[in-house]
Amino acid sequence: MSDMRFFVDPIRCIGCKACMQACSECDTHKGKSMIHLEYIERGASTQTAPMVCMHCDLPTCAAVCPADAIKRTEDGVVQSSQAPRCIGCSNCVNACPFGVPRYYPEIDQMLKCDMCYDRTSVGKKPMCASVCPSEALFYGTLEEFQSRRGGTPQNSFQFGEQTITTKVFLVLPDGEIGLDMDVISHMDARFEPDAFDHLDPFAHLEPLPMEQPQTLRGRL
């Protein structure tokens, strides 16, 4: 597994959800998909992006877990929470800079992508990468990746003053060398009056006039 790398290329995602279905069929996932799709600009585009765990070198989710339920393997895979330890506090859900973990109230536990560790630890591809028709999710060596496509793999991300490095690589367009997440400015922008106008596909429509209720005398 040391030479194998996981690449995520959002531009190639076609929103077919084959990855989610395959993830739910992984032997250790018990019928639940550990990954999900995000809509980039739901009000203006159908573009989607697969959300797998980035498997941080210093995982914030594990650092904020009060029950020590999230472990990182020696080869860098951040596991999903351990059921006997997870207390369902959602600290990890709120802390993850990539928005990956999901809390499932029906089982009172956080679940997330574990890179199909039962498969990748023995040399197999993750279920999602094995079925992705557009190779938006690609698992292989760097040489295999470069022989098949363009793009710049990046696994270092800047969140304000914090630099996060990950086991998973995000594929940037050719020529791009970094990705700077200005989280504070993004959060401040949410409070602007028109911050979410672009997310409402009906925002440009005039409201229908309200019918005035008739008085009792008018009905007689």
N, C-alpha and C positions, 0 to 999 in steps of 0.2 A: 504493500500500500504506500510505501515511502515515495515512490516515483509517480504515483497516480495523483492527479489533481482534479478538482471539481470546478467547472467553469459555468457561470450563469451569464447569459447574453440576452437581456430583456428585449432588445430590438427584434430578435428572432421569434419571440413568443407570439403564437397565433390564438391563444385563449381556448384551446381545445379541451383542456382539463384532463388530458390523458395522464399527466403526471400525478394529479390528485387521485385518480382512480387506481393507478398502479401503486401509489404509496399506501393506500388503504388495504391493498392486497399483500403487502409485505408481511412475512410470517409473524413478526413481533409487534405489529401495529394493531392487531385485534380489530380490524375493520374500520379504523379511523385514519383519515389522511392527516399526516403530520405537516403537510405543506399547504399553502393556499395561493390564490392569485390576487393580485392587487390591480385595480383599474387606475391607470396613470392620471387621466383627466376624464372622469366618467361623463361629465356634461358635454364634452367636446370631441371625445375620441373613444374608440373601442379598444385601444391599445392596452394590453395587460402585461404583467410581469410576474414570473413565478417567485414566490417567497420561500426560499429554503433557509435553514440556519446557516449563518456565515462561519460558525465555529471559530469564535474569537480566540486569540492566543491567551488573552486575559479576560475571560468571559464575565461581563458585568452581571449577568443573570445569576451565576454561581456566587458572585461576591455579595449580592444582596439577599441571598436565600438564608433566612434565619434557622432553617432546619437542616442545612447542609444536604439538600436533596438532589443537587445537580452536580454531577461529576464530569471531569475531563479526562479522557483516556491518555495513555502515554504517547499515542500517535496523533493527538490533537483533536479528537472528536469530542464535542460537548454533548453529553448524553441528555436525554429527556429526564424529567424528574423521576426519582424513585418513589413508587407508590407508598411504601410503608413510612416514608419520611415526609412527603409533601403534605403541607397543611393548607394548601389552597389559598394562600394569602395574596397571590398575584403580584408580589414584589418584582418578580422576574419579568412579568408581562409589562409592567410600567417602566422597568429599567432598561430593557433591551433597546439599544440605539437603532436597530434595524426593524423593530416591530414584529419579531418572529414568534415568540411563545404565545400559546393560546390556553386560556383556562376553561376547562369543561366542568360546569357545575354538576352535571349528572353523575360524575365520578369524583368530583371535588379534587381535581388534580390538573396540573399543567402538563401539556404534551407539546412536543416540538420535534422538528426534524433531527434525527440522529444519524443522518447519512447512511441509513440502512446498515447499521454497523454489523449486523449478523451476516450481511453479504460482503461489504467492502473489506471487512477484516480477514476474509478468506479469498480476496482477489476478484470478487464479482462487482459488477456495476450497481449503483443504487437503482431501485426500481424506476424512479422517475426518469433518470437519464437513459435507461434502457428502452423506454417507449416514446420519448419525445421526438415527434416527426420532423421538427425543424432544427433540432439540436440547440435549442435555447438552453437546455441543460445538457452539458457534455462532461463525461468522465473519462479521463485518459491522461497520457503523459503530455508534457508541454510540447514535445516534438510532434505528436499526433495532432494536437490542437492547431499548431502553426502550419502544418501541411494541408489542413482542410479548409482554413478560413483566415480572414483578416481580423483586425481588432487588437486592442491592447489589454492584456489581462492585468488587473490591478487588485491587490489585496491589502492596501493601506489606505485608510480613510480618516479624514480630519473632521472631527466634530467639535467646533469651537477651538479650544486649546488642547483638546484630547486627541491623540493619534491612536487609532485602533487598527491592529493588524489581524488578519483572518486566515484560516486554512483554505476557505473557498475564494475563488477569484471572480470578480465582476469584470465583464468584458466591456471596455470603453471603445468608442469609435477610434479609428486610426488617427494618431496625432495627439490624442488626449493623454495626459500623463498623470492626472490626479483627479480626485473628487473631494471637494471641500464642502462639508455640510455646515452651513451657518444656521445652527439650530435655534439660537436665541432670536435672530432676526425673523426666522420662520414663525416662531411662537408669538412674537410681538405682532406679526402681520395678521395673525388669526383674529385679532381684535379690531381690525379695520372694518368700517361699515360694509364695504363691498368685497370683503375677503373671499367670500364663497359664492359670489354671483355667478362665476363661470361654471359652478357645479350644478346649477339649476337649469335644465334645458327649457323650462317654461318661464324663465325670468323676464323674457322680452315681451310676453303676452300681457295685455291689459286684463284686469280682473273683470269677471262678468258682473253686470249690475245686479244688485240685490233687489228682489221683488218686495215692494212695500206691502206690509200686511194691511188688509182691508179692515176698516172699523166695522163695528156691529151695525151702525146705521147704513154704511155703504152696502152691506150685504142684503139689507132689507129692502 
